[in-house]
């Protein structure tokens, strides 16, 4: 199957090193402490943050840091075929864990002992790269909630099909069975917090693909920066400053 | 959710008694309603409705299937609502099951009609492809993204908008094809038909606080309610469904009065929704 045609154009008209269109909105869920919607092409994800608040389950309380919890759900209608079980299936549990660990690494949890921070991520529309979109949305939601963090966390995926490294795989490219590398970084500190891959890849090509995904993460970080700056200007304007 | 103090409760109840609610509305005023259609690209029809801080999304997906033998000329419609954890930590894990079930049943009662298929919001025979052999199954899914009261009205509006937004693909079955096994259905023509949603009712929920009824309660106002009646009314001012919630008993004359008030309010809501949906559809076609 041809994923990159001889002129170097992918199935959805992009070039191999081109990301999908990004769009983000902050503060969409009024009742949450922080919330954001993040879109990467047709993948659309909403994240809401509740916290820091009192720990609900006393047995889980940590005396020296905040407890970070995360739930990832996909509704029935988000993928091409309607899913039967929206919550609690193994993929959702795994992704919840991945998002929690990634965000926990960047939140300054020692500043909020004996408290709980809940991150809820809901996929509205899935077209590949949901993991990355969820992490980006969670970062924005945490920033909106004013929770202290070491740095933003941004994430992007990359793959390797038809001997070409491809940035930001869509569902069609992802389901080709080729390698899918998801990278999450702290852009300012220039550190990697998440690295996942499936399928096989020779090591020298692996380095290229990871480098490509990291560039993608930096591009997302720039966009998130702009969105946050714009949001802060709006807040200043509304306060009459 | 933070509880209310005695002073706040008094403020809410007193305000409603004087026809001046906490956000400045009168008892029978809705919050500003905002409708956006086509929000889920993979669905055949979808819509997002915001009433104040309440935000819900509805999607309609169509799958090829065999029709019910008792109704060979109609497609099957199923409806299910779920509450996202983004609406609040109380909806995490299995916490949303009770509320989701309650909302699903109430909406099914208003929109799906009886076993014979009579009384449904729209005519399911528009989903039939080949009588008795092939039809579209419509799966209507509602998702509560943000909850600030009046979920039923918002979901009813979102489903109405999503059905209006739905494009049913025109399926060409080659003549003479055997339909007992999986037939080769030709969906390549990009033509679509629409569903006639002029008969879809709106749902108006009247919440009784003290001695007065309010429309479009916020969740703080709902916490002060003694009971609530949700009435589903269509364009011809006919009642399509009725649900009463809340433990307090109601005098029958009060229920009749609430129904007539709901009927009066429904006309305003129906017009507002129709114009919002038309505007949203026009917007979507422009982009």
Interface residues (C-beta under 8 A of the other chain):
Chain A: X28 X29 X30 X31 X32 X35 X42 X44 X46 X47 X48 X50 X56 X71 X73 X75 X76 X77 X78 X79 X80 X82 X86 X87 X88 X118 X120 X121 X122 X124 X125 X126 X127
Chain B: X39 X40 X41 X42 X43 X46 X53 X55 X57 X59 X61 X63 X80 X82 X84 X85 X86 X87 X88 X89 X92 X93 X94 X139 X141 X143 X145 X146 X147 X148
